[in-house]
Amino acid sequence: MPLRLSKALFIALGFIVALAACTRIDLAYRNLDRLVPWSLGDYLDMNREQKALLDDRLKQHLAWHCKTQLPGYLDWLDRVRDMVAEGQVTDQAVQQRTVEARQAIGRVAEAITPSAAELLRGMSDSQVAEMREAFHDDISERQKKYVDTPLAEQITRRTERMEKRLTPWFGELTPVQQQRVRAWSKALGDQNREWIANRAHWQQQLLLAMNQRNDASFEPRLATLLQRKESLWTTQYRAAYENTETQARSLLVDLVQQSTPQQRLFLQERLSKVRADFSGLKCLRG
């Protein structure tokens, strides 16, 4: 099982933070996913002992998360749903929900750091070499998919992806909303290049840390990589990220303002369904 937090785990958080979420709530507590932009299971072969340790840690973290963190998500969802119902989807309100979402993600990152350190310390030199090669392939593939195409094509593909992500929340978008999504995509410009360059930079920092994985400094370095990733961002990516976040908030506010009564009802019902799915999880039912 890979060490990653599934998008479904943060389906509601993703609605505000990324305007994208997996609709498979049933996957939420089978995987740990996207807090960490790498997956042990994807990047290297683990031996039996490593797999057993990973499975044990996953079970512990999932139980902790479900019992201690999930209730806060329900409250957060209520605040999001109230924003929509009361017509208060403003830039200020979205910023506040975003801060709350980041704090929730930060708590999970902090909780998993000791386990991640223990798992990574146990990696052999050959596994680290495997990770290095996998990182290289990862960046090459993303470069080909997201950068090595004309900017106009990048913008078109980005528009299509966003419309696909929005449909489960709003239903079919109106022509005005579709135009707004196209404007959002164009405003992001060549951000894919900075995103991938920053991803490569993060991966390189992890590999450097892995070279000292048996030193006392390893876990603090890993804590920075997992809990304070923004402190390692490149200057170019920091600027691109700030623009991305600003554009995302503006898009969300505009889409809700442009929504039809039927779409707003659809959105509230969708949020209620997500909340019901979360609240029905076994750990909350006792």
Secondary structure, 3 states (H helix, E strand, C coil): CCEEECHHHHHHHHHHHCCCCCCCHHHCCCCEECCCCCCHHHHCCCCHHHHHHHHHHHHHHHHHHHHHHHHHHHHHHHHHHHHHHCCCCCHHHHHHHHHHHHHHHHHHHHHHHHHHHHHHHCCCHHHHHHHHHHHHHHHHHHHHHHCCCCHHHHHHHHHHHHHHHHHHHHCCCCHHHHHHHHHHHHHHCCHHHHHHHHHHHHHHHHHHHHCCCCCCCHHHHHHHHHHCHHHHCCHHHHHHHHHHHHHHHHHHHHHHHHCCHHHHHHHHHHHHHHHHHHHCCHHHHC
